[in-house]
Amino acid sequence: MKGRPAAVAALAAGEPVSVAADRAGVSRRTVQRWQTDPTFAAEVRALRSQILDDTAGRLASAAADAVATLATLVNDPEQPGHVRVKAGDVLLRALLPVREHVDIEQRLAAIEADEEGHRR
């Protein structure tokens, strides 16, 4: 892939302008000029958003597996005590931020629904 699409992909992935320019087969100045174009900037943002969404999905899937593994370790009497304690500690430390995040999302959704109801 060459040209603008290559630069969009590189920048969306967090690469510096010099790498984006190399991949696009253009000068750094050309990529810098492209970055001032609202359409180009929107393409970079859209692709970055897609990359982040895909990554979040993979992390969520892996998180479920990780939690299952930790729960298995906590409940396995064959595991040494320090392994079971560490697994339990990891689970408990992860719980509060996740709970807070869910609470914030629920509150935000309720506020948005209330605002939408007031607009009608």
N, C-alpha and C positions, 0 to 999 in steps of 0.2 A: 504494500500500500504506500502510495506517495502523495504528495501535495497536501492540500488542506485537511483531508480526512486523517492523514497520518499525524499531522500536527495536533489536530483535535484529540486524537486518541492518546498521544504522548502527554499533552498538557492535562487531560482529564485524569490520567494515571499519576499525576504529580511530578512528571519529569520536568527538568528545567528547559527554558527556551532553547538553549543550545542543542539539547537532545531532540526536541521537537523539530528544530530546523534541520538537523542531520537526517532524521527519519522522513521528513517531508521533501528533502532534496532542495531546500531553499536556504537563503541567508537568515541569520538571526534577526536582522532588521525586518525582513519580510514577515516573519512570525510575529514580531512586535507590532507591526502595522496591522496584521490580521487581528491581533488581540484588541485593537481599538474598534473593530467592526462589531456592532451589537449582535448581528446574526452569528458570527463566529463565536463570540463570547457565550451566547445562548447555547450553541452546540456543545461547547466544552462543559458548561454547567449541566446540561441534560445528560451527557454521557457520564460525567462524574456522579450524578445522582443515580443513574442506572447501575454503575459500578458499586456504589455504596449500598444500594438496595440488594443487589446480588450477594454482596459480602455479608450483609446483615442476615440474609436468609441462610447462607452457609453456616454462619456463626450460631444462629438459632438451632439449626439441626445438630451441630456439633455440641452445643450446650446441653441439649437433651441427653445425648450420649454420655457426656461428661458427668452430668448429675446422676445418671443411672449407675455409672462406674463408681462414683463416690459413695452412693447409697449402698451399693454392694459391698464396698470395703468397710463401711461403718457397721454393717450388719453381719459381717463374716467373722465368726468366733475363731476361725483359723488364723486370722491376721494378727500380727503383734499389736499390742495396745497402742503403741505410738503411731502406727499406721492408721488405726481406727480413729484415734483422737485427731490426727491431722486431717483426715478426710472429713470428719465432722466439723472441724474448725473451718475448713474451706467452704463447706456447704452453708454454715451459719453466717459467715462473713459475706457471702454472696446474696443471701436472702434479703437483708435490709435494703440495699440499693435497688434490687429488683422490685421489692414491695413498694418502695417510695416512687419508683418510676411508674408502676401500674396505677398507684393512687393519683399521681399528677395527671396521667393520661385520662383517667376517669373524670377527674375534676374539670379538666380542660374540655372534654367532650360535653359535660353537663353545662358548662358556661357557654360553649358554642351553640348548643341546642337551645338554651335559654335566649341567647342573642338572636338566633334565627327566628324563634317564636315571637320575639318583640318586633321584628322587622315586618312580619306579616300583618 
